[in-house]
Every structure is written in C-alpha cells, then in structure tokens.
Amino acid sequence: MFAAPVMALVAPEWVPGTVILVGFIIGSGAMLNTRDSVEWKDLPPGFAGRILGTSIAAYIATAVVGTDALAIIVGLVVLFAVSLTLFGTTFPISKPSLFIAGGVGGVMGTLTGIGAPPMAILYSNVEARRSAATQNAFYGFGTLISIVALSVAGVLTLPQLAFAASLAPLVPVALRTSRPLATRFERGAIRPWALGLATVSALALLARSL
C-alpha cells in the first residue's frame, strides 16, 4: 500500500508493472511457505473474480498507463484501502463475497499494484495463520494473472521486467530483516505509521497530478 504511491511519485514509469512483478516474487514465496494452511475451498470463487477484475483493468490500463490519470487512480485506491482499514469494515466469507473481493482486488491490483486489501478485509476475523496462508494464495495467483493480462495488453515493458529482476535477489534479504518489525506490527506498533505514510504519499500524488 505504501510502495505504489511512492513509486508513482518518484518513478512513475515503473507503475504498475514493477510493483506487480516484485509483488509476485514476494507473494509466491510466501504462498509456498504457508500452503499447508490454505483454505482451498475459498479459492475458486476468488480466483474467478480476480480473472474478471483483471481483464477489465487491463483494458483500462491501455488508456491510463503513462498518464496523470494512473497517478490519480493510484492515489484514490490507496486512500480507499486506508479508509477500509481504519473503519474496520468486515464482511462474511461466502462465494459471492469472495468473487466480489477477487474482482475488486483484480481491478485495484492490476492498475496500481495494490490488490490485497479486499481479501484482507474479508479475512480480518479469521485465525491468523489460515488467514495469511489463504491471502498469500490469492495474492500469488492474482499478481500472476495481472502480469499475464498486462503483457497481453502491451502495458508490461522489458525495462520493468529487467528492473524487477534486479530487485529479486533483495527480496529474501528484505523479508529476513523485516521479521523483527513484523512482530511489532502484529502488536499494532507500526500500523498507524504505515497507514499515515501511505496516506501522505497518496495525497502528495493527487496534489501533483490534479
């Protein structure tokens, strides 16, 4: 939620491609580590929604990538995701809600690289390990579908692929060094700062683009 608006501010040419590619590396690794706790029956409706949302977003991306419109979309999506988190919105898990969350996440994630919040909201009251594992599965699949869709649409570029590949070796290091912070994050110590920085970045992005 924080990386996308910052990158859109300082290096918009890497959005959304590089954000999604790096997200896929992180998400697929996390998914493999937690696959034993995945709630497999929840995946089909969420995957179906993600495919639909991604298809819609890829069509939109052909018109907005490389323009100020994409920066505005990124800013608004971040503010929307922050507001959902702050208000503690919850919904029951069902096939329709999984499909809708997958669809909304597909649109958000493909256009901005921020596709996790809808599923995170849906699984907010689920046991932590099962919640994280299932979200990792949705995220890994979702970013892969977004990569394919953006490639077909001609939006994903070779420089974005090359930049993401150069960042790939840093991902394990970042994950390892972030574990102490993750422990504090679970206790709520970092959450306000992360949301605050995401909000400030989104507002700055909107101010520059409008």
TIPAGU-447818 format. One record per atom (N, C-alpha, C): chain; residue number from 1; x, y, z; residue in one letter. Coordinates in steps of 0.02 Angstrom, whole numbers. Layout:
# TIPAGU-447818
(A; NUM; (X; Y; Z); A)
...
END
This chain:
# TIPAGU-447818
(A; 1; (41; -60; 0); M)
(A; 1; (0; 0; 0); M)
(A; 1; (43; 63; 0); M)
(A; 2; (103; 58; 29); F)
(A; 2; (148; 116; 33); F)
(A; 2; (193; 121; -27); F)
(A; 3; (215; 63; -54); A)
(A; 3; (264; 64; -109); A)
(A; 3; (235; 95; -173); A)
(A; 4; (173; 78; -190); A)
(A; 4; (145; 102; -253); A)
(A; 4; (140; 178; -258); A)
(A; 5; (112; 214; -209); P)
(A; 5; (110; 286; -216); P)
(A; 5; (178; 319; -216); P)
(A; 6; (225; 292; -176); V)
(A; 6; (293; 320; -175); V)
(A; 6; (326; 311; -244); V)
(A; 7; (320; 251; -272); M)
(A; 7; (349; 239; -338); M)
(A; 7; (316; 281; -391); M)
(A; 8; (250; 290; -385); A)
(A; 8; (214; 332; -434); A)
(A; 8; (237; 404; -429); A)
(A; 9; (259; 425; -370); L)
(A; 9; (284; 493; -360); L)
(A; 9; (354; 502; -390); L)
(A; 10; (399; 456; -375); V)
(A; 10; (469; 465; -392); V)
(A; 10; (489; 431; -458); V)
(A; 11; (454; 378; -477); A)
(A; 11; (472; 342; -538); A)
(A; 11; (410; 311; -569); A)
(A; 12; (365; 354; -596); P)
(A; 12; (301; 329; -622); P)
(A; 12; (307; 278; -679); P)
(A; 13; (365; 277; -712); E)
(A; 13; (374; 230; -768); E)
(A; 13; (375; 157; -744); E)
(A; 14; (383; 146; -679); W)
(A; 14; (385; 78; -652); W)
(A; 14; (317; 54; -627); W)
(A; 15; (266; 96; -633); V)
(A; 15; (199; 79; -608); V)
(A; 15; (153; 65; -667); V)
(A; 16; (113; 11; -665); P)
(A; 16; (108; -37; -610); P)
(A; 16; (153; -98; -618); P)
(A; 17; (188; -104; -676); G)
(A; 17; (223; -166; -692); G)
(A; 17; (272; -190; -640); G)
(A; 18; (320; -148; -621); T)
(A; 18; (372; -171; -574); T)
(A; 18; (343; -187; -506); T)
(A; 19; (295; -147; -483); V)
(A; 19; (263; -160; -418); V)
(A; 19; (230; -229; -418); V)
(A; 20; (195; -245; -472); I)
(A; 20; (161; -310; -476); I)
(A; 20; (212; -367; -482); I)
(A; 21; (264; -358; -521); L)
(A; 21; (314; -410; -530); L)
(A; 21; (349; -427; -464); L)
(A; 22; (370; -375; -428); V)
(A; 22; (401; -387; -363); V)
(A; 22; (351; -417; -314); V)
(A; 23; (289; -394; -318); G)
(A; 23; (236; -423; -276); G)
(A; 23; (227; -497; -290); G)
(A; 24; (233; -517; -353); F)
(A; 24; (227; -588; -370); F)
(A; 24; (283; -629; -338); F)
(A; 25; (343; -603; -340); I)
(A; 25; (400; -638; -309); I)
(A; 25; (388; -647; -235); I)
(A; 26; (367; -594; -202); I)
(A; 26; (354; -598; -130); I)
(A; 26; (295; -644; -115); I)
(A; 27; (241; -634; -152); G)
(A; 27; (180; -672; -139); G)
(A; 27; (187; -746; -152); G)
(A; 28; (222; -764; -207); S)
(A; 28; (229; -835; -223); S)
(A; 28; (274; -870; -171); S)
(A; 29; (326; -835; -148); G)
(A; 29; (368; -864; -96); G)
(A; 29; (330; -875; -31); G)
(A; 30; (291; -825; -12); A)
(A; 30; (251; -831; 49); A)
(A; 30; (198; -886; 42); A)
(A; 31; (170; -892; -17); M)
(A; 31; (119; -944; -29); M)
(A; 31; (148; -1014; -21); M)
(A; 32; (208; -1025; -46); L)
(A; 32; (240; -1091; -40); L)
(A; 32; (255; -1107; 33); L)
(A; 33; (273; -1057; 71); N)
(A; 33; (290; -1068; 141); N)
(A; 33; (229; -1084; 185); N)
(A; 34; (170; -1062; 163); T)
(A; 34; (110; -1069; 205); T)
(A; 34; (56; -1112; 173); T)
(A; 35; (74; -1149; 121); R)
(A; 35; (23; -1185; 82); R)
(A; 35; (-16; -1236; 122); R)
(A; 36; (13; -1263; 176); D)
(A; 36; (-22; -1313; 216); D)
(A; 36; (-83; -1285; 253); D)
(A; 37; (-86; -1219; 260); S)
(A; 37; (-141; -1189; 297); S)
(A; 37; (-192; -1154; 252); S)
(A; 38; (-185; -1161; 187); V)
(A; 38; (-230; -1128; 140); V)
(A; 38; (-300; -1158; 145); V)
(A; 39; (-351; -1115; 144); E)
(A; 39; (-420; -1137; 141); E)
(A; 39; (-438; -1146; 68); E)
(A; 40; (-425; -1206; 41); W)
(A; 40; (-428; -1218; -31); W)
(A; 40; (-498; -1207; -60); W)
(A; 41; (-549; -1222; -22); K)
(A; 41; (-618; -1215; -48); K)
(A; 41; (-637; -1143; -62); K)
(A; 42; (-601; -1095; -31); D)
(A; 42; (-616; -1025; -43); D)
(A; 42; (-586; -998; -108); D)
(A; 43; (-539; -1034; -136); L)
(A; 43; (-500; -1007; -192); L)
(A; 43; (-539; -1000; -257); L)
(A; 44; (-579; -1050; -279); P)
(A; 44; (-611; -1044; -345); P)
(A; 44; (-653; -981; -356); P)
(A; 45; (-699; -962; -310); P)
(A; 45; (-738; -901; -323); P)
(A; 45; (-694; -838; -322); P)
(A; 46; (-644; -837; -278); G)
(A; 46; (-599; -780; -276); G)
(A; 46; (-557; -775; -338); G)
(A; 47; (-533; -832; -363); F)
(A; 47; (-494; -833; -425); F)
(A; 47; (-536; -810; -484); F)
(A; 48; (-599; -833; -486); A)
(A; 48; (-643; -813; -542); A)
(A; 48; (-654; -737; -542); A)
(A; 49; (-665; -709; -483); G)
(A; 49; (-673; -637; -478); G)
(A; 49; (-610; -600; -498); G)
(A; 50; (-553; -627; -478); R)
(A; 50; (-490; -595; -494); R)
(A; 50; (-478; -593; -570); R)
(A; 51; (-494; -647; -603); I)
(A; 51; (-486; -650; -676); I)
(A; 51; (-530; -598; -710); I)
(A; 52; (-592; -592; -688); L)
(A; 52; (-637; -542; -717); L)
(A; 52; (-612; -472; -704); L)
(A; 53; (-596; -457; -642); G)
(A; 53; (-572; -390; -625); G)
(A; 53; (-508; -372; -661); G)
(A; 54; (-463; -420; -667); T)
(A; 54; (-400; -408; -702); T)
(A; 54; (-411; -394; -776); T)
(A; 55; (-457; -430; -806); S)
(A; 55; (-473; -419; -877); S)
(A; 55; (-498; -348; -889); S)
(A; 56; (-542; -325; -845); I)
(A; 56; (-568; -257; -850); I)
(A; 56; (-512; -206; -841); I)
(A; 57; (-470; -218; -790); A)
(A; 57; (-416; -171; -775); A)
(A; 57; (-365; -167; -831); A)
(A; 58; (-350; -224; -862); A)
(A; 58; (-301; -224; -917); A)
(A; 58; (-325; -182; -975); A)
(A; 59; (-390; -184; -988); Y)
(A; 59; (-418; -142; -1041); Y)
(A; 59; (-411; -68; -1023); Y)
(A; 60; (-426; -51; -960); I)
(A; 60; (-420; 18; -937); I)
(A; 60; (-347; 40; -939); I)
(A; 61; (-302; -6; -921); A)
(A; 61; (-230; 11; -917); A)
(A; 61; (-202; 35; -983); A)
(A; 62; (-227; 9; -1038); T)
(A; 62; (-202; 30; -1103); T)
(A; 62; (-214; 105; -1116); T)
(A; 63; (-264; 133; -1081); A)
(A; 63; (-280; 204; -1091); A)
(A; 63; (-247; 249; -1039); A)
(A; 64; (-231; 223; -979); V)
(A; 64; (-210; 267; -924); V)
(A; 64; (-136; 261; -906); V)
(A; 65; (-105; 204; -920); V)
(A; 65; (-34; 196; -902); V)
(A; 65; (8; 247; -940); V)
(A; 66; (52; 281; -903); G)
(A; 66; (93; 333; -933); G)
(A; 66; (62; 401; -932); G)
(A; 67; (2; 408; -902); T)
(A; 67; (-32; 473; -898); T)
(A; 67; (-44; 491; -825); T)
(A; 68; (-64; 554; -813); D)
(A; 68; (-81; 576; -745); D)
(A; 68; (-141; 538; -718); D)
(A; 69; (-182; 512; -763); A)
(A; 69; (-241; 475; -740); A)
(A; 69; (-222; 416; -697); A)
(A; 70; (-167; 382; -714); L)
(A; 70; (-145; 324; -675); L)
(A; 70; (-124; 347; -605); L)
(A; 71; (-88; 403; -601); A)
(A; 71; (-68; 428; -536); A)
(A; 71; (-128; 445; -492); A)
(A; 72; (-179; 473; -522); I)
(A; 72; (-241; 489; -486); I)
(A; 72; (-274; 425; -461); I)
(A; 73; (-276; 374; -504); I)
(A; 73; (-306; 310; -485); I)
(A; 73; (-267; 280; -427); I)
(A; 74; (-201; 281; -430); V)
(A; 74; (-160; 254; -375); V)
(A; 74; (-175; 290; -310); V)
(A; 75; (-176; 356; -312); G)
(A; 75; (-190; 395; -252); G)
(A; 75; (-258; 379; -223); G)
(A; 76; (-309; 375; -264); L)
(A; 76; (-377; 361; -240); L)
(A; 76; (-383; 290; -213); L)
(A; 77; (-350; 242; -245); V)
(A; 77; (-352; 173; -221); V)
(A; 77; (-319; 167; -153); V)
(A; 78; (-263; 201; -143); V)
(A; 78; (-229; 200; -78); V)
(A; 78; (-274; 229; -24); V)
(A; 79; (-305; 286; -38); L)
(A; 79; (-349; 317; 12); L)
(A; 79; (-409; 273; 26); L)
(A; 80; (-435; 239; -24); F)
(A; 80; (-491; 193; -15); F)
(A; 80; (-470; 134; 30); F)
(A; 81; (-411; 106; 16); A)
(A; 81; (-386; 50; 55); A)
(A; 81; (-373; 70; 127); A)
(A; 82; (-344; 129; 137); V)
(A; 82; (-332; 154; 205); V)
(A; 82; (-397; 163; 243); V)
(A; 83; (-447; 192; 210); S)
(A; 83; (-512; 203; 243); S)
(A; 83; (-545; 138; 263); S)
(A; 84; (-541; 87; 220); L)
(A; 84; (-569; 22; 238); L)
(A; 84; (-535; -7; 299); L)
(A; 85; (-469; 1; 302); T)
(A; 85; (-431; -25; 359); T)
(A; 85; (-448; 12; 423); T)
(A; 86; (-452; 79; 419); L)
(A; 86; (-466; 119; 479); L)
(A; 86; (-535; 107; 507); L)
(A; 87; (-584; 99; 463); F)
(A; 87; (-653; 89; 486); F)
(A; 87; (-667; 18; 507); F)
(A; 88; (-619; -27; 498); G)
(A; 88; (-628; -96; 520); G)
(A; 88; (-686; -131; 487); G)
(A; 89; (-697; -116; 424); T)
(A; 89; (-752; -146; 387); T)
(A; 89; (-744; -222; 383); T)
(A; 90; (-798; -259; 396); T)
(A; 90; (-796; -332; 392); T)
(A; 90; (-855; -358; 352); T)
(A; 91; (-846; -414; 319); F)
(A; 91; (-898; -447; 281); F)
(A; 91; (-893; -522; 292); F)
(A; 92; (-950; -557; 291); P)
(A; 92; (-947; -630; 298); P)
(A; 92; (-915; -662; 237); P)
(A; 93; (-879; -717; 247); I)
(A; 93; (-847; -753; 192); I)
(A; 93; (-899; -799; 160); I)
(A; 94; (-911; -789; 96); S)
(A; 94; (-957; -830; 57); S)
(A; 94; (-934; -830; -15); S)
(A; 95; (-964; -871; -56); K)
(A; 95; (-944; -872; -127); K)
(A; 95; (-954; -804; -161); K)
(A; 96; (-1012; -771; -150); P)
(A; 96; (-1020; -704; -180); P)
(A; 96; (-970; -653; -154); P)
(A; 97; (-957; -653; -88); S)
(A; 97; (-910; -603; -61); S)
(A; 97; (-839; -618; -85); S)
(A; 98; (-821; -681; -91); L)
(A; 98; (-755; -699; -117); L)
(A; 98; (-748; -677; -190); L)
(A; 99; (-801; -687; -230); F)
(A; 99; (-799; -666; -300); F)
(A; 99; (-792; -590; -306); F)
(A; 100; (-831; -554; -266); I)
(A; 100; (-829; -480; -268); I)
(A; 100; (-760; -455; -245); I)
(A; 101; (-735; -483; -190); A)
(A; 101; (-669; -462; -165); A)
(A; 101; (-615; -477; -216); A)
(A; 102; (-620; -535; -249); G)
(A; 102; (-572; -551; -301); G)
(A; 102; (-577; -503; -360); G)
(A; 103; (-638; -485; -379); G)
(A; 103; (-647; -439; -435); G)
(A; 103; (-620; -369; -420); G)
(A; 104; (-638; -343; -360); V)
(A; 104; (-613; -277; -341); V)
(A; 104; (-537; -278; -334); V)
(A; 105; (-511; -331; -304); G)
(A; 105; (-438; -337; -298); G)
(A; 105; (-405; -343; -366); G)
(A; 106; (-438; -374; -414); G)
(A; 106; (-411; -380; -481); G)
(A; 106; (-405; -312; -516); G)
(A; 107; (-456; -271; -509); V)
(A; 107; (-454; -204; -538); V)
(A; 107; (-401; -162; -504); V)
(A; 108; (-403; -160; -437); M)
(A; 108; (-356; -120; -398); M)
(A; 108; (-284; -143; -410); M)
(A; 109; (-273; -209; -405); G)
(A; 109; (-206; -235; -410); G)
(A; 109; (-174; -228; -478); G)
(A; 110; (-214; -237; -530); T)
(A; 110; (-187; -233; -598); T)
(A; 110; (-170; -161; -618); T)
(A; 111; (-211; -114; -595); L)
(A; 111; (-199; -44; -613); L)
(A; 111; (-145; -11; -569); L)
(A; 112; (-141; -32; -506); T)
(A; 112; (-98; 4; -459); T)
(A; 112; (-46; -40; -423); T)
(A; 113; (-54; -106; -425); G)
(A; 113; (-11; -149; -386); G)
(A; 113; (-35; -159; -315); G)
(A; 114; (-93; -131; -299); I)
(A; 114; (-121; -137; -231); I)
(A; 114; (-185; -178; -235); I)
(A; 115; (-178; -244; -234); G)
(A; 115; (-237; -286; -241); G)
(A; 115; (-256; -325; -180); G)
(A; 116; (-216; -320; -126); A)
(A; 116; (-228; -362; -67); A)
(A; 116; (-284; -339; -21); A)
(A; 117; (-297; -273; -13); P)
(A; 117; (-345; -251; 38); P)
(A; 117; (-414; -284; 37); P)
(A; 118; (-447; -294; -20); P)
(A; 118; (-513; -325; -17); P)
(A; 118; (-514; -393; 17); P)
(A; 119; (-466; -437; 1); M)
(A; 119; (-463; -502; 34); M)
(A; 119; (-441; -495; 106); M)
(A; 120; (-397; -448; 120); A)
(A; 120; (-375; -437; 189); A)
(A; 120; (-434; -417; 233); A)
(A; 121; (-479; -376; 207); I)
(A; 121; (-539; -356; 244); I)
(A; 121; (-583; -418; 255); I)
(A; 122; (-591; -459; 205); L)
(A; 122; (-634; -517; 209); L)
(A; 122; (-609; -567; 261); L)
(A; 123; (-543; -574; 267); Y)
(A; 123; (-513; -623; 312); Y)
(A; 123; (-490; -593; 378); Y)
(A; 124; (-513; -533; 394); S)
(A; 124; (-488; -498; 453); S)
(A; 124; (-506; -533; 519); S)
(A; 125; (-560; -573; 519); N)
(A; 125; (-581; -607; 580); N)
(A; 125; (-567; -682; 580); N)
(A; 126; (-527; -704; 531); V)
(A; 126; (-509; -775; 526); V)
(A; 126; (-444; -787; 564); V)
(A; 127; (-435; -848; 590); E)
(A; 127; (-374; -866; 626); E)
(A; 127; (-313; -847; 586); E)
(A; 128; (-263; -818; 620); A)
(A; 128; (-208; -783; 587); A)
(A; 128; (-171; -824; 535); A)
(A; 129; (-152; -886; 552); R)
(A; 129; (-112; -925; 504); R)
(A; 129; (-153; -944; 443); R)
(A; 130; (-216; -964; 453); R)
(A; 130; (-259; -983; 397); R)
(A; 130; (-274; -921; 354); R)
(A; 131; (-285; -864; 387); S)
(A; 131; (-298; -802; 351); S)
(A; 131; (-238; -783; 307); S)
(A; 132; (-178; -783; 336); A)
(A; 132; (-118; -764; 299); A)
(A; 132; (-105; -812; 241); A)
(A; 133; (-112; -877; 253); A)
(A; 133; (-98; -926; 201); A)
(A; 133; (-146; -919; 142); A)
(A; 134; (-210; -910; 157); T)
(A; 134; (-259; -905; 103); T)
(A; 134; (-250; -839; 64); T)
(A; 135; (-235; -785; 100); Q)
(A; 135; (-222; -722; 66); Q)
(A; 135; (-160; -726; 22); Q)
(A; 136; (-109; -762; 46); N)
(A; 136; (-49; -772; 6); N)
(A; 136; (-65; -808; -60); N)
(A; 137; (-109; -858; -55); A)
(A; 137; (-129; -894; -116); A)
(A; 137; (-165; -848; -165); A)
(A; 138; (-212; -808; -139); F)
(A; 138; (-247; -760; -181); F)
(A; 138; (-198; -710; -212); F)
(A; 139; (-151; -686; -171); Y)
(A; 139; (-104; -635; -194); Y)
(A; 139; (-57; -663; -247); Y)
(A; 140; (-30; -723; -235); G)
(A; 140; (15; -753; -284); G)
(A; 140; (-19; -765; -350); G)
(A; 141; (-80; -794; -348); F)
(A; 141; (-117; -806; -410); F)
(A; 141; (-136; -740; -443); F)
(A; 142; (-159; -692; -402); G)
(A; 142; (-183; -629; -429); G)
(A; 142; (-129; -590; -465); G)
(A; 143; (-69; -586; -435); T)
(A; 143; (-15; -550; -468); T)
(A; 143; (6; -585; -533); T)
(A; 144; (5; -652; -533); L)
(A; 144; (22; -688; -594); L)
(A; 144; (-28; -672; -650); L)
(A; 145; (-92; -672; -634); I)
(A; 145; (-143; -656; -684); I)
(A; 145; (-135; -584; -708); I)
(A; 146; (-119; -539; -663); S)
(A; 146; (-108; -469; -683); S)
(A; 146; (-49; -462; -730); S)
(A; 147; (5; -499; -716); I)
(A; 147; (63; -498; -760); I)
(A; 147; (46; -522; -830); I)
(A; 148; (9; -578; -833); V)
(A; 148; (-11; -605; -898); V)
(A; 148; (-55; -555; -935); V)
(A; 149; (-105; -526; -900); A)
(A; 149; (-152; -480; -932); A)
(A; 149; (-117; -417; -958); A)
(A; 150; (-72; -389; -917); L)
(A; 150; (-36; -328; -938); L)
(A; 150; (12; -343; -995); L)
(A; 151; (39; -403; -996); S)
(A; 151; (83; -423; -1052); S)
(A; 151; (44; -427; -1117); S)
(A; 152; (-14; -460; -1114); V)
(A; 152; (-57; -466; -1173); V)
(A; 152; (-80; -397; -1197); V)
(A; 153; (-94; -352; -1149); A)
(A; 153; (-117; -285; -1166); A)
(A; 153; (-61; -240; -1192); A)
(A; 154; (1; -264; -1187); G)
(A; 154; (58; -225; -1210); G)
(A; 154; (79; -170; -1163); G)
(A; 155; (59; -175; -1100); V)
(A; 155; (74; -124; -1050); V)
(A; 155; (137; -140; -1011); V)
(A; 156; (150; -205; -1000); L)
(A; 156; (210; -226; -964); L)
(A; 156; (270; -221; -1010); L)
(A; 157; (322; -185; -989); T)
(A; 157; (379; -172; -1033); T)
(A; 157; (441; -211; -1011); T)
(A; 158; (487; -218; -1058); L)
(A; 158; (550; -252; -1042); L)
(A; 158; (590; -216; -988); L)
(A; 159; (595; -149; -989); P)
(A; 159; (630; -115; -934); P)
(A; 159; (599; -131; -865); P)
(A; 160; (532; -136; -862); Q)
(A; 160; (500; -153; -798); Q)
(A; 160; (520; -223; -777); Q)
(A; 161; (521; -270; -825); L)
(A; 161; (542; -338; -809); L)
(A; 161; (614; -340; -786); L)
(A; 162; (657; -303; -819); A)
(A; 162; (728; -302; -801); A)
(A; 162; (738; -272; -732); A)
(A; 163; (703; -218; -717); F)
(A; 163; (709; -186; -651); F)
(A; 163; (685; -233; -596); F)
(A; 164; (628; -266; -608); A)
(A; 164; (602; -313; -559); A)
(A; 164; (651; -370; -547); A)
(A; 165; (682; -394; -602); A)
(A; 165; (731; -448; -595); A)
(A; 165; (791; -426; -554); A)
(A; 166; (811; -363; -562); S)
(A; 166; (868; -338; -524); S)
(A; 166; (852; -332; -449); S)
(A; 167; (788; -322; -434); L)
(A; 167; (767; -317; -364); L)
(A; 167; (755; -385; -331); L)
(A; 168; (744; -436; -372); A)
(A; 168; (726; -502; -346); A)
(A; 168; (774; -529; -293); A)
(A; 169; (841; -523; -303); P)
(A; 169; (886; -550; -252); P)
(A; 169; (880; -515; -184); P)
(A; 170; (854; -454; -184); L)
(A; 170; (847; -417; -121); L)
(A; 170; (786; -438; -81); L)
(A; 171; (739; -473; -114); V)
(A; 171; (677; -491; -80); V)
(A; 171; (689; -536; -19); V)
(A; 172; (728; -591; -25); P)
(A; 172; (740; -632; 35); P)
(A; 172; (773; -594; 92); P)
(A; 173; (820; -549; 74); V)
(A; 173; (853; -509; 125); V)
(A; 173; (804; -464; 160); V)
(A; 174; (761; -432; 121); A)
(A; 174; (711; -387; 150); A)
(A; 174; (662; -424; 195); A)
(A; 175; (641; -484; 173); L)
(A; 175; (595; -523; 214); L)
(A; 175; (627; -545; 279); L)
(A; 176; (691; -564; 275); R)
(A; 176; (725; -586; 336); R)
(A; 176; (735; -529; 385); R)
(A; 177; (756; -471; 360); T)
(A; 177; (769; -415; 405); T)
(A; 177; (705; -383; 430); T)
(A; 178; (649; -397; 397); S)
(A; 178; (586; -366; 419); S)
(A; 178; (550; -406; 473); S)
(A; 179; (575; -466; 488); R)
(A; 179; (540; -508; 537); R)
(A; 179; (533; -476; 606); R)
(A; 180; (586; -443; 632); P)
(A; 180; (577; -409; 697); P)
(A; 180; (523; -354; 693); P)
(A; 181; (521; -319; 637); L)
(A; 181; (469; -268; 628); L)
(A; 181; (400; -299; 622); L)
(A; 182; (397; -357; 590); A)
(A; 182; (333; -391; 582); A)
(A; 182; (303; -410; 650); A)
(A; 183; (347; -429; 697); T)
(A; 183; (323; -446; 764); T)
(A; 183; (291; -386; 796); T)
(A; 184; (323; -329; 790); R)
(A; 184; (295; -268; 819); R)
(A; 184; (232; -246; 782); R)
(A; 185; (232; -258; 716); F)
(A; 185; (173; -240; 676); F)
(A; 185; (112; -277; 700); F)
(A; 186; (120; -341; 717); E)
(A; 186; (63; -381; 742); E)
(A; 186; (36; -352; 806); E)
(A; 187; (77; -318; 843); R)
(A; 187; (55; -287; 906); R)
(A; 187; (26; -217; 894); R)
(A; 188; (25; -196; 832); G)
(A; 188; (-5; -132; 815); G)
(A; 188; (41; -73; 820); G)
(A; 189; (106; -84; 831); A)
(A; 189; (151; -28; 841); A)
(A; 189; (166; 10; 777); A)
(A; 190; (170; -26; 721); I)
(A; 190; (191; 5; 658); I)
(A; 190; (131; 25; 615); I)
(A; 191; (74; -6; 627); R)
(A; 191; (16; 4; 584); R)
(A; 191; (-3; 77; 574); R)
(A; 192; (-7; 119; 627); P)
(A; 192; (-25; 189; 616); P)
(A; 192; (25; 226; 573); P)
(A; 193; (90; 210; 582); W)
(A; 193; (141; 243; 542); W)
(A; 193; (136; 223; 469); W)
(A; 194; (125; 159; 457); A)
(A; 194; (119; 134; 388); A)
(A; 194; (59; 166; 353); A)
(A; 195; (2; 168; 388); L)
(A; 195; (-58; 198; 358); L)
(A; 195; (-48; 273; 348); L)
(A; 196; (-15; 306; 396); G)
(A; 196; (-2; 377; 390); G)
(A; 196; (42; 394; 331); G)
(A; 197; (96; 356; 323); L)
(A; 197; (142; 367; 266); L)
(A; 197; (107; 354; 200); L)
(A; 198; (67; 301; 198); A)
(A; 198; (30; 285; 137); A)
(A; 198; (-18; 342; 119); A)
(A; 199; (-52; 370; 170); T)
(A; 199; (-99; 424; 159); T)
(A; 199; (-64; 487; 134); T)
(A; 200; (-9; 505; 166); V)
(A; 200; (29; 565; 146); V)
(A; 200; (54; 557; 74); V)
(A; 201; (80; 498; 58); S)
(A; 201; (105; 486; -10); S)
(A; 201; (50; 491; -61); S)
(A; 202; (-9; 463; -44); A)
(A; 202; (-66; 466; -90); A)
(A; 202; (-89; 537; -101); A)
(A; 203; (-93; 576; -47); L)
(A; 203; (-115; 646; -53); L)
(A; 203; (-65; 687; -93); L)
(A; 204; (0; 674; -83); A)
(A; 204; (51; 710; -122); A)
(A; 204; (46; 692; -196); A)
(A; 205; (32; 629; -209); L)
(A; 205; (25; 606; -279); L)
(A; 205; (-36; 639; -312); L)
(A; 206; (-91; 643; -275); L)
(A; 206; (-151; 676; -302); L)
(A; 206; (-139; 750; -313); L)
(A; 207; (-106; 782; -265); A)
(A; 207; (-92; 854; -271); A)
(A; 207; (-50; 869; -332); A)
(A; 208; (-2; 826; -347); R)
(A; 208; (41; 837; -405); R)
(A; 208; (5; 823; -471); R)
(A; 209; (-43; 778; -469); S)
(A; 209; (-74; 754; -531); S)
(A; 209; (-137; 791; -551); S)
(A; 210; (-171; 822; -502); L)
(A; 210; (-234; 855; -517); L)
(A; 210; (-223; 927; -543); L)
END
